[in-house]
Amino acid sequence: MENIQIKEVTFKDIDQLQQIGKQTFTDTFGSQNSPAFMEEYLKKSFSRDKVSEEISDKNSEIYFAEIDKNIVGYLKVNFDQSQTELKDRNALEIERLYVIKKYLGKKIGQALYDKAINIARHKNLQYVWLGVWEENPRAIRFYEKNGFEKFDKHIFDLGGDKQTDILMKKVLN
């Protein structure tokens, strides 16, 4: 297995974060969605202002996964009021966990996931939750394999296209 490094994202990484955010989102969802909705979502979600705001949010943390100094994936977790929905101070939300397509299956997603769980445990949080698109069986299986259970659904707005995400959570012991 290749040596995966996990490092926290800072303001100097803003361009790389925008790039990997757009690339991995397109890799993951581009073939199943309309180009117009994708373009609108990417423009809004990965604008310089939005990414800058996310990096500076004290209730969010963002990490890159690197192999040989190449960024191959990233993780964004949220706490307290920065969570997209539950806003539970006893929970951590995994908002984004993405890996570049050619690196899928190389344990990078697992390394990023493990980082999120370690952060939650370090902060003595009770559970971790996330939303995953109902049309993404690979991600659903990954989270189920890691002990997550479905508990609800919500609507995800992909650039004007309303889609259903399954909400999943894992209670930490």
C-alpha positions in Angstrom: 0.0 0.0 0.0 1.2 3.5 -0.8 2.1 5.9 2.0 -0.9 8.2 2.5 -0.2 11.4 4.3 -3.1 13.4 5.9 -2.5 17.1 6.3 -4.7 20.0 7.4 -5.7 22.5 4.7 -4.7 26.2 5.2 -5.3 29.4 3.3 -2.2 28.7 1.1 -4.0 25.6 -0.1 -7.1 27.4 -1.4 -6.4 26.8 -5.1 -5.7 23.1 -4.6 -8.9 22.8 -2.5 -10.9 24.4 -5.3 -9.3 22.1 -7.9 -9.7 18.8 -6.0 -13.2 19.8 -4.9 -14.4 20.3 -8.5 -12.5 17.3 -9.8 -13.7 14.8 -7.3 -17.3 16.0 -7.4 -17.3 15.8 -11.2 -15.6 12.3 -11.1 -18.2 11.1 -8.6 -21.4 12.6 -9.9 -20.8 14.1 -13.4 -21.9 11.1 -15.5 -25.2 10.8 -13.6 -26.2 14.5 -13.6 -27.0 17.2 -16.1 -24.0 19.3 -17.1 -26.0 22.5 -16.4 -26.9 21.5 -12.8 -23.3 20.3 -12.2 -21.8 23.6 -13.5 -24.1 25.7 -11.3 -23.3 23.6 -8.2 -19.6 23.7 -8.8 -19.6 27.4 -9.5 -21.4 28.1 -6.2 -19.8 25.4 -4.0 -16.2 25.8 -5.0 -16.0 29.6 -5.6 -12.9 31.2 -4.1 -15.1 33.1 -1.6 -17.0 29.9 -0.5 -13.8 27.9 -0.2 -12.1 30.7 1.7 -15.0 30.9 4.1 -14.9 27.2 4.7 -11.2 27.2 5.5 -11.6 30.0 8.0 -14.6 28.5 9.8 -13.5 27.6 13.3 -16.2 24.8 13.5 -14.9 23.1 10.3 -11.7 21.2 9.5 -10.5 20.2 6.1 -7.7 17.7 5.3 -5.9 16.6 2.1 -4.8 13.0 1.6 -1.5 13.0 -0.3 0.6 10.3 -1.9 4.1 11.4 -2.8 3.1 15.1 -2.3 0.2 14.7 -4.8 -3.2 15.5 -3.4 -5.4 12.5 -4.1 -8.5 13.1 -1.9 -9.9 15.4 0.8 -12.1 15.4 3.9 -14.3 18.2 5.4 -15.8 17.8 8.8 -18.1 20.1 10.7 -18.9 20.7 14.4 -21.6 22.5 16.3 -23.3 25.3 14.3 -21.3 24.7 11.2 -23.0 21.3 10.6 -25.3 21.4 7.6 -28.3 20.1 9.5 -28.3 18.6 12.9 -26.2 21.2 14.6 -25.7 18.9 17.6 -22.7 19.8 19.7 -22.3 16.1 20.5 -21.8 15.2 16.9 -19.3 15.5 14.0 -20.6 15.8 10.5 -18.6 14.4 7.6 -19.7 16.8 4.9 -17.3 15.8 2.2 -15.0 12.8 1.8 -13.8 12.4 -1.8 -11.0 10.6 -3.6 -9.7 11.2 -7.2 -11.2 8.5 -9.4 -7.9 6.8 -10.4 -7.1 6.4 -6.7 -10.3 4.7 -5.6 -9.8 1.3 -4.0 -6.4 2.3 -2.6 -7.6 2.8 1.0 -7.4 6.6 0.7 -11.1 7.0 1.6 -10.6 4.7 4.6 -7.6 6.8 5.8 -9.7 10.0 5.5 -12.6 8.3 7.2 -10.3 7.1 10.0 -9.1 10.7 10.5 -12.7 11.9 10.9 -13.4 9.2 13.5 -10.2 10.0 15.4 -11.2 13.7 15.5 -14.6 12.8 16.8 -13.2 10.5 19.5 -10.5 13.1 20.5 -13.3 15.7 21.0 -15.3 13.1 23.0 -18.3 13.4 20.6 -21.1 10.8 20.8 -21.7 10.2 17.1 -20.7 10.9 13.5 -23.3 11.6 10.8 -23.4 12.4 7.1 -25.6 12.6 4.0 -24.9 10.4 1.0 -26.8 10.5 -2.3 -29.3 7.7 -2.7 -27.8 7.0 -6.1 -24.3 6.4 -4.8 -24.3 2.7 -3.7 -20.5 2.5 -3.5 -20.5 5.3 -0.8 -23.5 3.8 1.0 -21.7 0.4 1.2 -18.5 2.0 2.4 -20.3 3.7 5.3 -22.4 0.6 6.2 -19.1 -1.5 6.2 -17.8 1.1 8.7 -20.8 0.7 11.0 -23.1 3.5 9.9 -26.9 3.1 9.9 -29.5 5.0 7.9 -31.7 7.2 10.1 -33.4 9.8 7.8 -33.3 11.5 4.4 -33.0 15.1 3.3 -33.0 17.1 0.1 -29.7 18.0 -1.5 -29.8 20.9 -4.0 -27.4 20.2 -6.9 -27.4 23.5 -8.7 -31.2 23.6 -8.8 -31.9 19.9 -9.1 -33.5 18.6 -5.9 -32.0 15.2 -5.0 -32.5 12.8 -2.0 -29.6 12.1 0.3 -29.7 9.3 2.9 -28.7 10.5 6.3 -26.5 7.9 8.1 -24.9 7.9 11.5 -22.5 5.9 13.7 -22.6 6.0 17.5 -19.1 6.0 19.0 -18.5 3.9 22.1 
